Amino acid sequence: AQVIIDQFLSSMERKWSVQSGLVMLLPHGYQGMGPEHSSCRLERFLLMCDEEADVVPEVDEAKRMQIQDSNWQVVNCTTPANYFHVLRRQIHRDFRKPLIVAAPKDLLRHKLAVSSLEDFGPDRRFQRVIGET
């Protein structure tokens, strides 16, 4: 799959003017479960993400051109609500970009990785950074 991702998915829009909303759920990290459970090389996806890696766009809708110019987006969702909102954002955007969700499987079972019902509300959105409590 690495060749397909490198040759086609990362440059699909620039080469052929085709947008893709593909979502790839890739586990990362060596958590003692063997090599097949650490298939996401996060640094590879981050390197091929954008030409301006040092510029982080603001959340303002008018300043989102860098997001549209990037090859894809890489996220690590640490709460169920943030995972929900990133998938909802993927559907409701007026443009399509592949989404790489690189999250460890341990968070599916972790007792502290929870969200309240209010966090799923329609007035909430994806949070880029969730501060420590």
Secondary structure, 3 states (H helix, E strand, C coil): CHHHHHHHHCCHHHHHCCCCCCEEEECCCCCCCCHHHCCCCHHHHHHCCCCCCCCCCCCCHHHCHHHHHCCCEEECCCCHHHHHHHHHHHHHCCCCCCEEEECCHHHHCCCCCCCCHHHHCCCCCCCCCCCCC
